[in-house]
Amino acid sequence: MCGIVGVTGKDSAVSILLNGLEKLEYRGYDSAGIYVNDQNGQDYLVKEKGRIDDLRKEVGANVQGSTGIGHTRWATHGEPSVANAHPQVSADGRFYLVHNGVIENFQDLKNDYLSDVEFTSQTDTEVIVQLVDRFVTKEGLDTLAAFRKTLSLLGHSSYGFLLMDKEAPDTLYVAKNKSPLLIGVGDGFNVVCSDSLAMLDQTKDYLELHDGEIVVVKPDEIKITDQQGNAVERDTFHVDIDAAQADKGTYPFYMLKEIDEQPNVMRKLSQVYLNDDGQPVINAELLDALKAADRLYIVAAGTSYHAGLVGARLFESLANVPTEVHVSSEFAYNQPLLSKKPFFIFLTQSGETADSREVLLNVNEQNFPSLTITNVPNSTLSREATYTLLLHAGPEIAVASTKAYTAQIALQAILAKALGEADDQPAAKDFDVKQQLALVANGMQALVDEKATFDKLAKADLLKTPNAFYIGRGLDYAVSLETALKLKEISYVQAEGFASGELKHGTIALIEKDTPVIGIITQQNTAGLTRSNLQEVEARGAKTITIVTDALAKPDDTIILPTVDERMTALLSVVPGQLLAYYTSLNKGLDVDKPRNLAKSVTVE
Ligand code: M6R
């Protein structure tokens, strides 16, 4: 989604903005722009469709300044174009604005207040900058009052705004509702960003902003006020990420680096959440709240939802607690009948997914307890849930999520073990999660060491195909959904994950000569059935690939997974799917890390 950066009080503002935007590239965007002011009456607005590299070329050497704002745009209103790129500017050229979010009532505002203004873009954002200008020039308000008045008209819209006024060239006006925005605190300068990764080379100390707050940022001053205009005091928090962790080093793409990091993520989770005896170390208050629940509701989107499907099996089998899994965008507006004592678990790599946050807001209104499992400390969902557990996977930059998925499953296994133990469940007592995670880590290593095999398979079977199917039952079905998502999002192959028993009920009609069907077989009780389903598609011409645990393997199987507990196989069976997707995308010459139309952090509903 859109990325925002701003800086005031640094002569190198232009390079800070461009470097910051480059760090946000991974979030997905289609155009970008900056506005800078040199405090001596000279200012510059540069916008470009396409990559930051193109913007950098357009900026050239002459554009300079000490205060500025920048933006990467992921189009919502209006096609990707220079006119629609941000910063958007008021008709008289005085105000400049960047925005992440959606202004739901922009058309009404346009009709009510701005019918005489000639708009130069199709964006909802331009309405906001024209409104500020209108309230300053026609009603005589100062910029802050005009900004405040504009915000009061936006209803439930989502926004992170960064506004500049030519007549106050060292000042950034900042506001947020639902969209993420942080203020970075420097010495004699300050920065603003939608993700601290963008500004880690400038500062590691940040102030979080709450919905509805407005902030005035100058080189030596940060003034936060609430919706009513009351001053707000807030402590900074320190971001403990080494900028190098977010670097891809010698890897051609972040996705491959992140796939390779998975064994270490398993070991890290073991270190953080298990003691030397293999017992989970989980906050006692959180465990009590979980124990008090009669049903768990896991809510998530995309890959995190798929990790939730695996998690539900772990909670039910180890802790004996009924668990439902829901897609957040559905749950938000179609809440099912809840049990008497629900407990909500939000799975979200970014901690910023707008669909999941909408559910959390509803859950909080109903006073239900909640836990966010996320990779990003201080993210919105982490702050707003009752409890947080961190994934400790390190920054995940590639749009296609890999290590966050396996970290989410591993952490749910630890939590399910802790809950089961706390409730004297025999299945939990017999489950050695520490040993399992060690086996998983070694198994993952063995798989990622076989890259050439996956490269070859991708070239032979997936490169030319318009479609492909992943099939399995139970946990293997859950992994089929995730591996199909990986393939479709980065290689643009129309890939679907199916419960293998469902094929005969309709989908088998799509099988033609050479259609790739990838069968995942890790569960003893359904192995024979999935094998029969594979034979049925082979009989109709499909080309089959099998991903099988060694305990269930037969001589002709394609990929053999090392042995782990049957409840943990998803952590291994997903890795071949990740690598097949990676090599299909790579061999097609696509941009693996930044697939078309997708954003890393989906901050609008
Ligand atoms: O940050 P989240 O885990 O909440 O994100 C949810 C989805 O947007 C995300 O998993 C998406 O499906 C990924 N692109 C999948 O690779």
Boltz pocket constraint, residues with backbone or C-beta under 6 A from the ligand:
constraints:
  - pocket:
      binder: B
      contacts: [[A, 301], [A, 302], [A, 303], [A, 304], [A, 305], [A, 347], [A, 348], [A, 349], [A, 350], [A, 351], [A, 352], [A, 353], [A, 356], [A, 399], [A, 400], [A, 401], [A, 402], [A, 489], [A, 598], [A, 599], [A, 600], [A, 601], [A, 602]]
      max_distance: 6.0
